[in-house]
Amino acid sequence: MKSKPFAITLDIKSSLANHTGAWRTERPVYVDRWPPCSAACPAGENVQAWLYSAEDGSYETAWRRLVADNPFPAVMGRVCYHPCETACNRAQLDSAVGINSVERFLGDEAIKQGWQLPSPAADTGKRVLVVGAGPSGLSAAYQLRRLGHAVEIRDAGAQPGGMMRHGIPTFRLPRDVLDIEIARLLALGITLRPDTPVTDLREAMRGFDAAFLAIGAQLSHRAYIPAGQSARVLDALDVLGQAAGGDRPRLGRRVVVYGGGNTAMDAARTARRLGADEALVVYRRTRERMPADDIEVEEALAEGVRMRWLSTITQVDAGHLRVERMELDDAGVPQPTGEYEDLDTDCVILALGQDVDHSLVDNLPGLEVADGVVQVDDQMMTGYPGVFAGGDMVPATRSVTVGIGHGKQAARHIDSWLRSTHAAAEPTRESAEYGQLNTWYYSDAPHAVRPRLEAARRTSDFGEVVGGLDEDTALYEARRCLSCGNCFGCDNCFGVCPDNAVIKIDGAHGYAIDYDYCKGCGLCVSECPCGAIKMEPEVT
Amino acid sequence: MPAQAVKFYQVGSRAVGNRLLDERLRSEQANPQRGNALNSGHRACQGCGEALGARYVVDAALRATDGKLVAVNATGCLEVFSTPYPESSWQLPWLHSLFANAPAVASGVAAALKAQGREDLRVLAQGGDGGTVDIGFACLSGMFERNDDVFYVCYDNEAYMNTGVQRSGSTPPYARTATTEAVGPEPGAPIGKGKDVPRIAMAHEIPYVATATVAELHDLEAKVERAMSLHGARYLHVLVPCPLGWGSAPADTIKLARLAQRSGLFPVFEAEHGEVTATLPIRDRVPVEEYLRPQRRYAHLFGDPPRTDLLERIQHIADRNVARYGLDRS
């Protein structure tokens, strides 16, 4: 070099020698945020993850991700009230992703293809008794069995399924679907003893290391209504149970259902199918305050069920009943007005909620029952060591999905208890907000509505009302997912970096930041469609 | 895998790429083997729109010519930040001579290649708005008029940013620069002055003239592809926001380019032989205020009281663009 004159003969060098990363005061970091769908799912499904697999047609992978949290996709794809869709960020853009219908498509596909649930882990030698073969009990049994524990389920009924079998009308859930999903679960080596009510838990627990109670809430709530001698007053659960079993209880031409929950809607819709020309739901508050899910109310109305808000039944006689008009006070509580009206009716079906039959646990020391439900701690354990409880019998919203979620959580805690460890808290992830999305990049694409049987036809039989999606539509629906807070591989960060400081790699996350050159401008963060990158202050 | 069996909805075609898209439909910037013409380590500011635009354009041109490309650069930010002697960020044959003469040098390179029978090699010339619309304008017009086989790209950041944000012939009305201060009844750059070089280029009736922004990558790449499929003088005018000169957040560079197009202030179109052949319709039009407000060079329009009179005049310019190019097709 010394023989060369100054400057003009320097060899060309690459600018790579200049590490512009030193300019940075903030650095972009890839994150996996927790989307609102998953946050809203009572069963804790990782919705975005299984939709991600479904998006490229990897349905089996998608189904396997789904059943890690919920062993009943085909059932849930039919009966879940999908709080995930209510929470979906896409609703703010056009309409929510039809998560529930994709779940059903995957569940049906699994049945068609004969996919089996994941094999259990090696035997642990521990034995767990599950009381009740409803959604919560079956879910707990499944998760416990997967962890390698021996599980025995005892149920008072002849067939497993609990409320999925006795409380949900067949036009919402065909029983062959239920049978297949339960059989697939039991095939993991779970012992089911039907027709075996447990009356003495301590006696029943001999030979078991822990127990999970999920007996549900099956005692119909009673309200005192003066009734004449020949008045026909039936219980909604009885009517639903008989109809589900194939019987056709005679209700008459005009039927009044008393109550405002999902059971009331199911009872009214069932009454229409059993030949009632008029099915009237009487509820003491307003539609806004009705506990029934909107979808059920909509479908009931579409089938010709009528609603009478702000009314209580004060007297039932043969052929007619008397209602009193109510008014909401400032606190939203219905108050009687003293105005009465008589309605003609052939029978009254009461759907006023259900209570837990807690006689099973009444003599267990330390176990607490309050407000009619069994109290559990944050580990889902009752006051009696080793006895856990979940589903409708503990304080929570009552739905199949909540039951499945309880089963999963309880299994995790039972497993820790059996291993004398403390269940590691599930890692908390920051939530994926709509404001973090760059929605410019998403196309407008409305919701693929599931085909519905014509309302006129569906009231005449118990055929399934809501159809499934075909593959093209399911794929389309899955691809409507915005993938909130989780990278879906759109290459935007790789493309928009002015400093070529994003590297494309193979692996779970397809990209990495080259901090030698990243100047920290934040363009990748603002142009990421799904909010999967964030800026963090540089540590100096 | 039926990846393309149904229409692709998740991100449409606006994202750079996508794992679900057929590789042919992804942009060149999604390709891990892209030419990467402007490599890391250059000294452009954080979030530089020009650095981004230059890589977009030259990578697309490299793909279109199978790598057989020579670049000539005018003086300006792009030249200064990419090539502090003896370092260079460029990964292709690259020449720089003077501020004013890039189109003439490019014409010379094209003539020399022709004389050598190397017509497989193509020539791209590039510069900022200062080097293009003001200082190099005579050379550019001559190159157009002779219809030399050069693809000239102007990266327009609407002022002389490299030397401290002085007004250029491309600075928009009422924008504050070091030489058009935000004072007096008509603050910032004067209205009714400046040059619309894409339309001047069209007046030369050269084979191809187009405009683009760094916010519409697929559109930009398609235009480079089209330009490289033609011979003769071709001109591409790319809007590249400048965080330093515009007083905007580095992370907003692409957003501002998008808002410039969505407001109608920067019409995106292409023309062949003097006639407009296609325009990019505005998807979801916004008032100009939405584009102007995040830029500190327009802060004096949003004081107390706001200069709604001046905002109306700017809105009128956008409306005229929308009408002239038929941009609102919703």
Interface residues (C-beta under 8 A of the other chain):
Chain A: A7 L10 D11 I12 K13 S14 S15 L16 A17 N18 H19 T20 W23 E55 D56 G57 W440 Y441 Y442 S443 A445 E471 D472 L475 Y476 R479 R480 C481 L482 S483 F488 G489 C490 D491 N492 F494 G495 V496 C497 P498 D499 N500 A501 K504 G510 D514 D516 Y517 K519 G520 C521 G522 L523 V525 S526 E527 P529
Chain B: M1 P2 A3 A5 V6 K7 F8 Y9 Q10 V11 G12 R14 A15 V16 G17 N18 R19 L20 R26 S27 Q29 A30 P32 N36 L38 N39 S40 G41 H42 R43 A44 Q46 G47 C48 G49 A51 L52 R55 S82 Y85 P86 E87 S88 S89 L217 P243 A249 P250 A251 D252 T253 I254 K255 R258
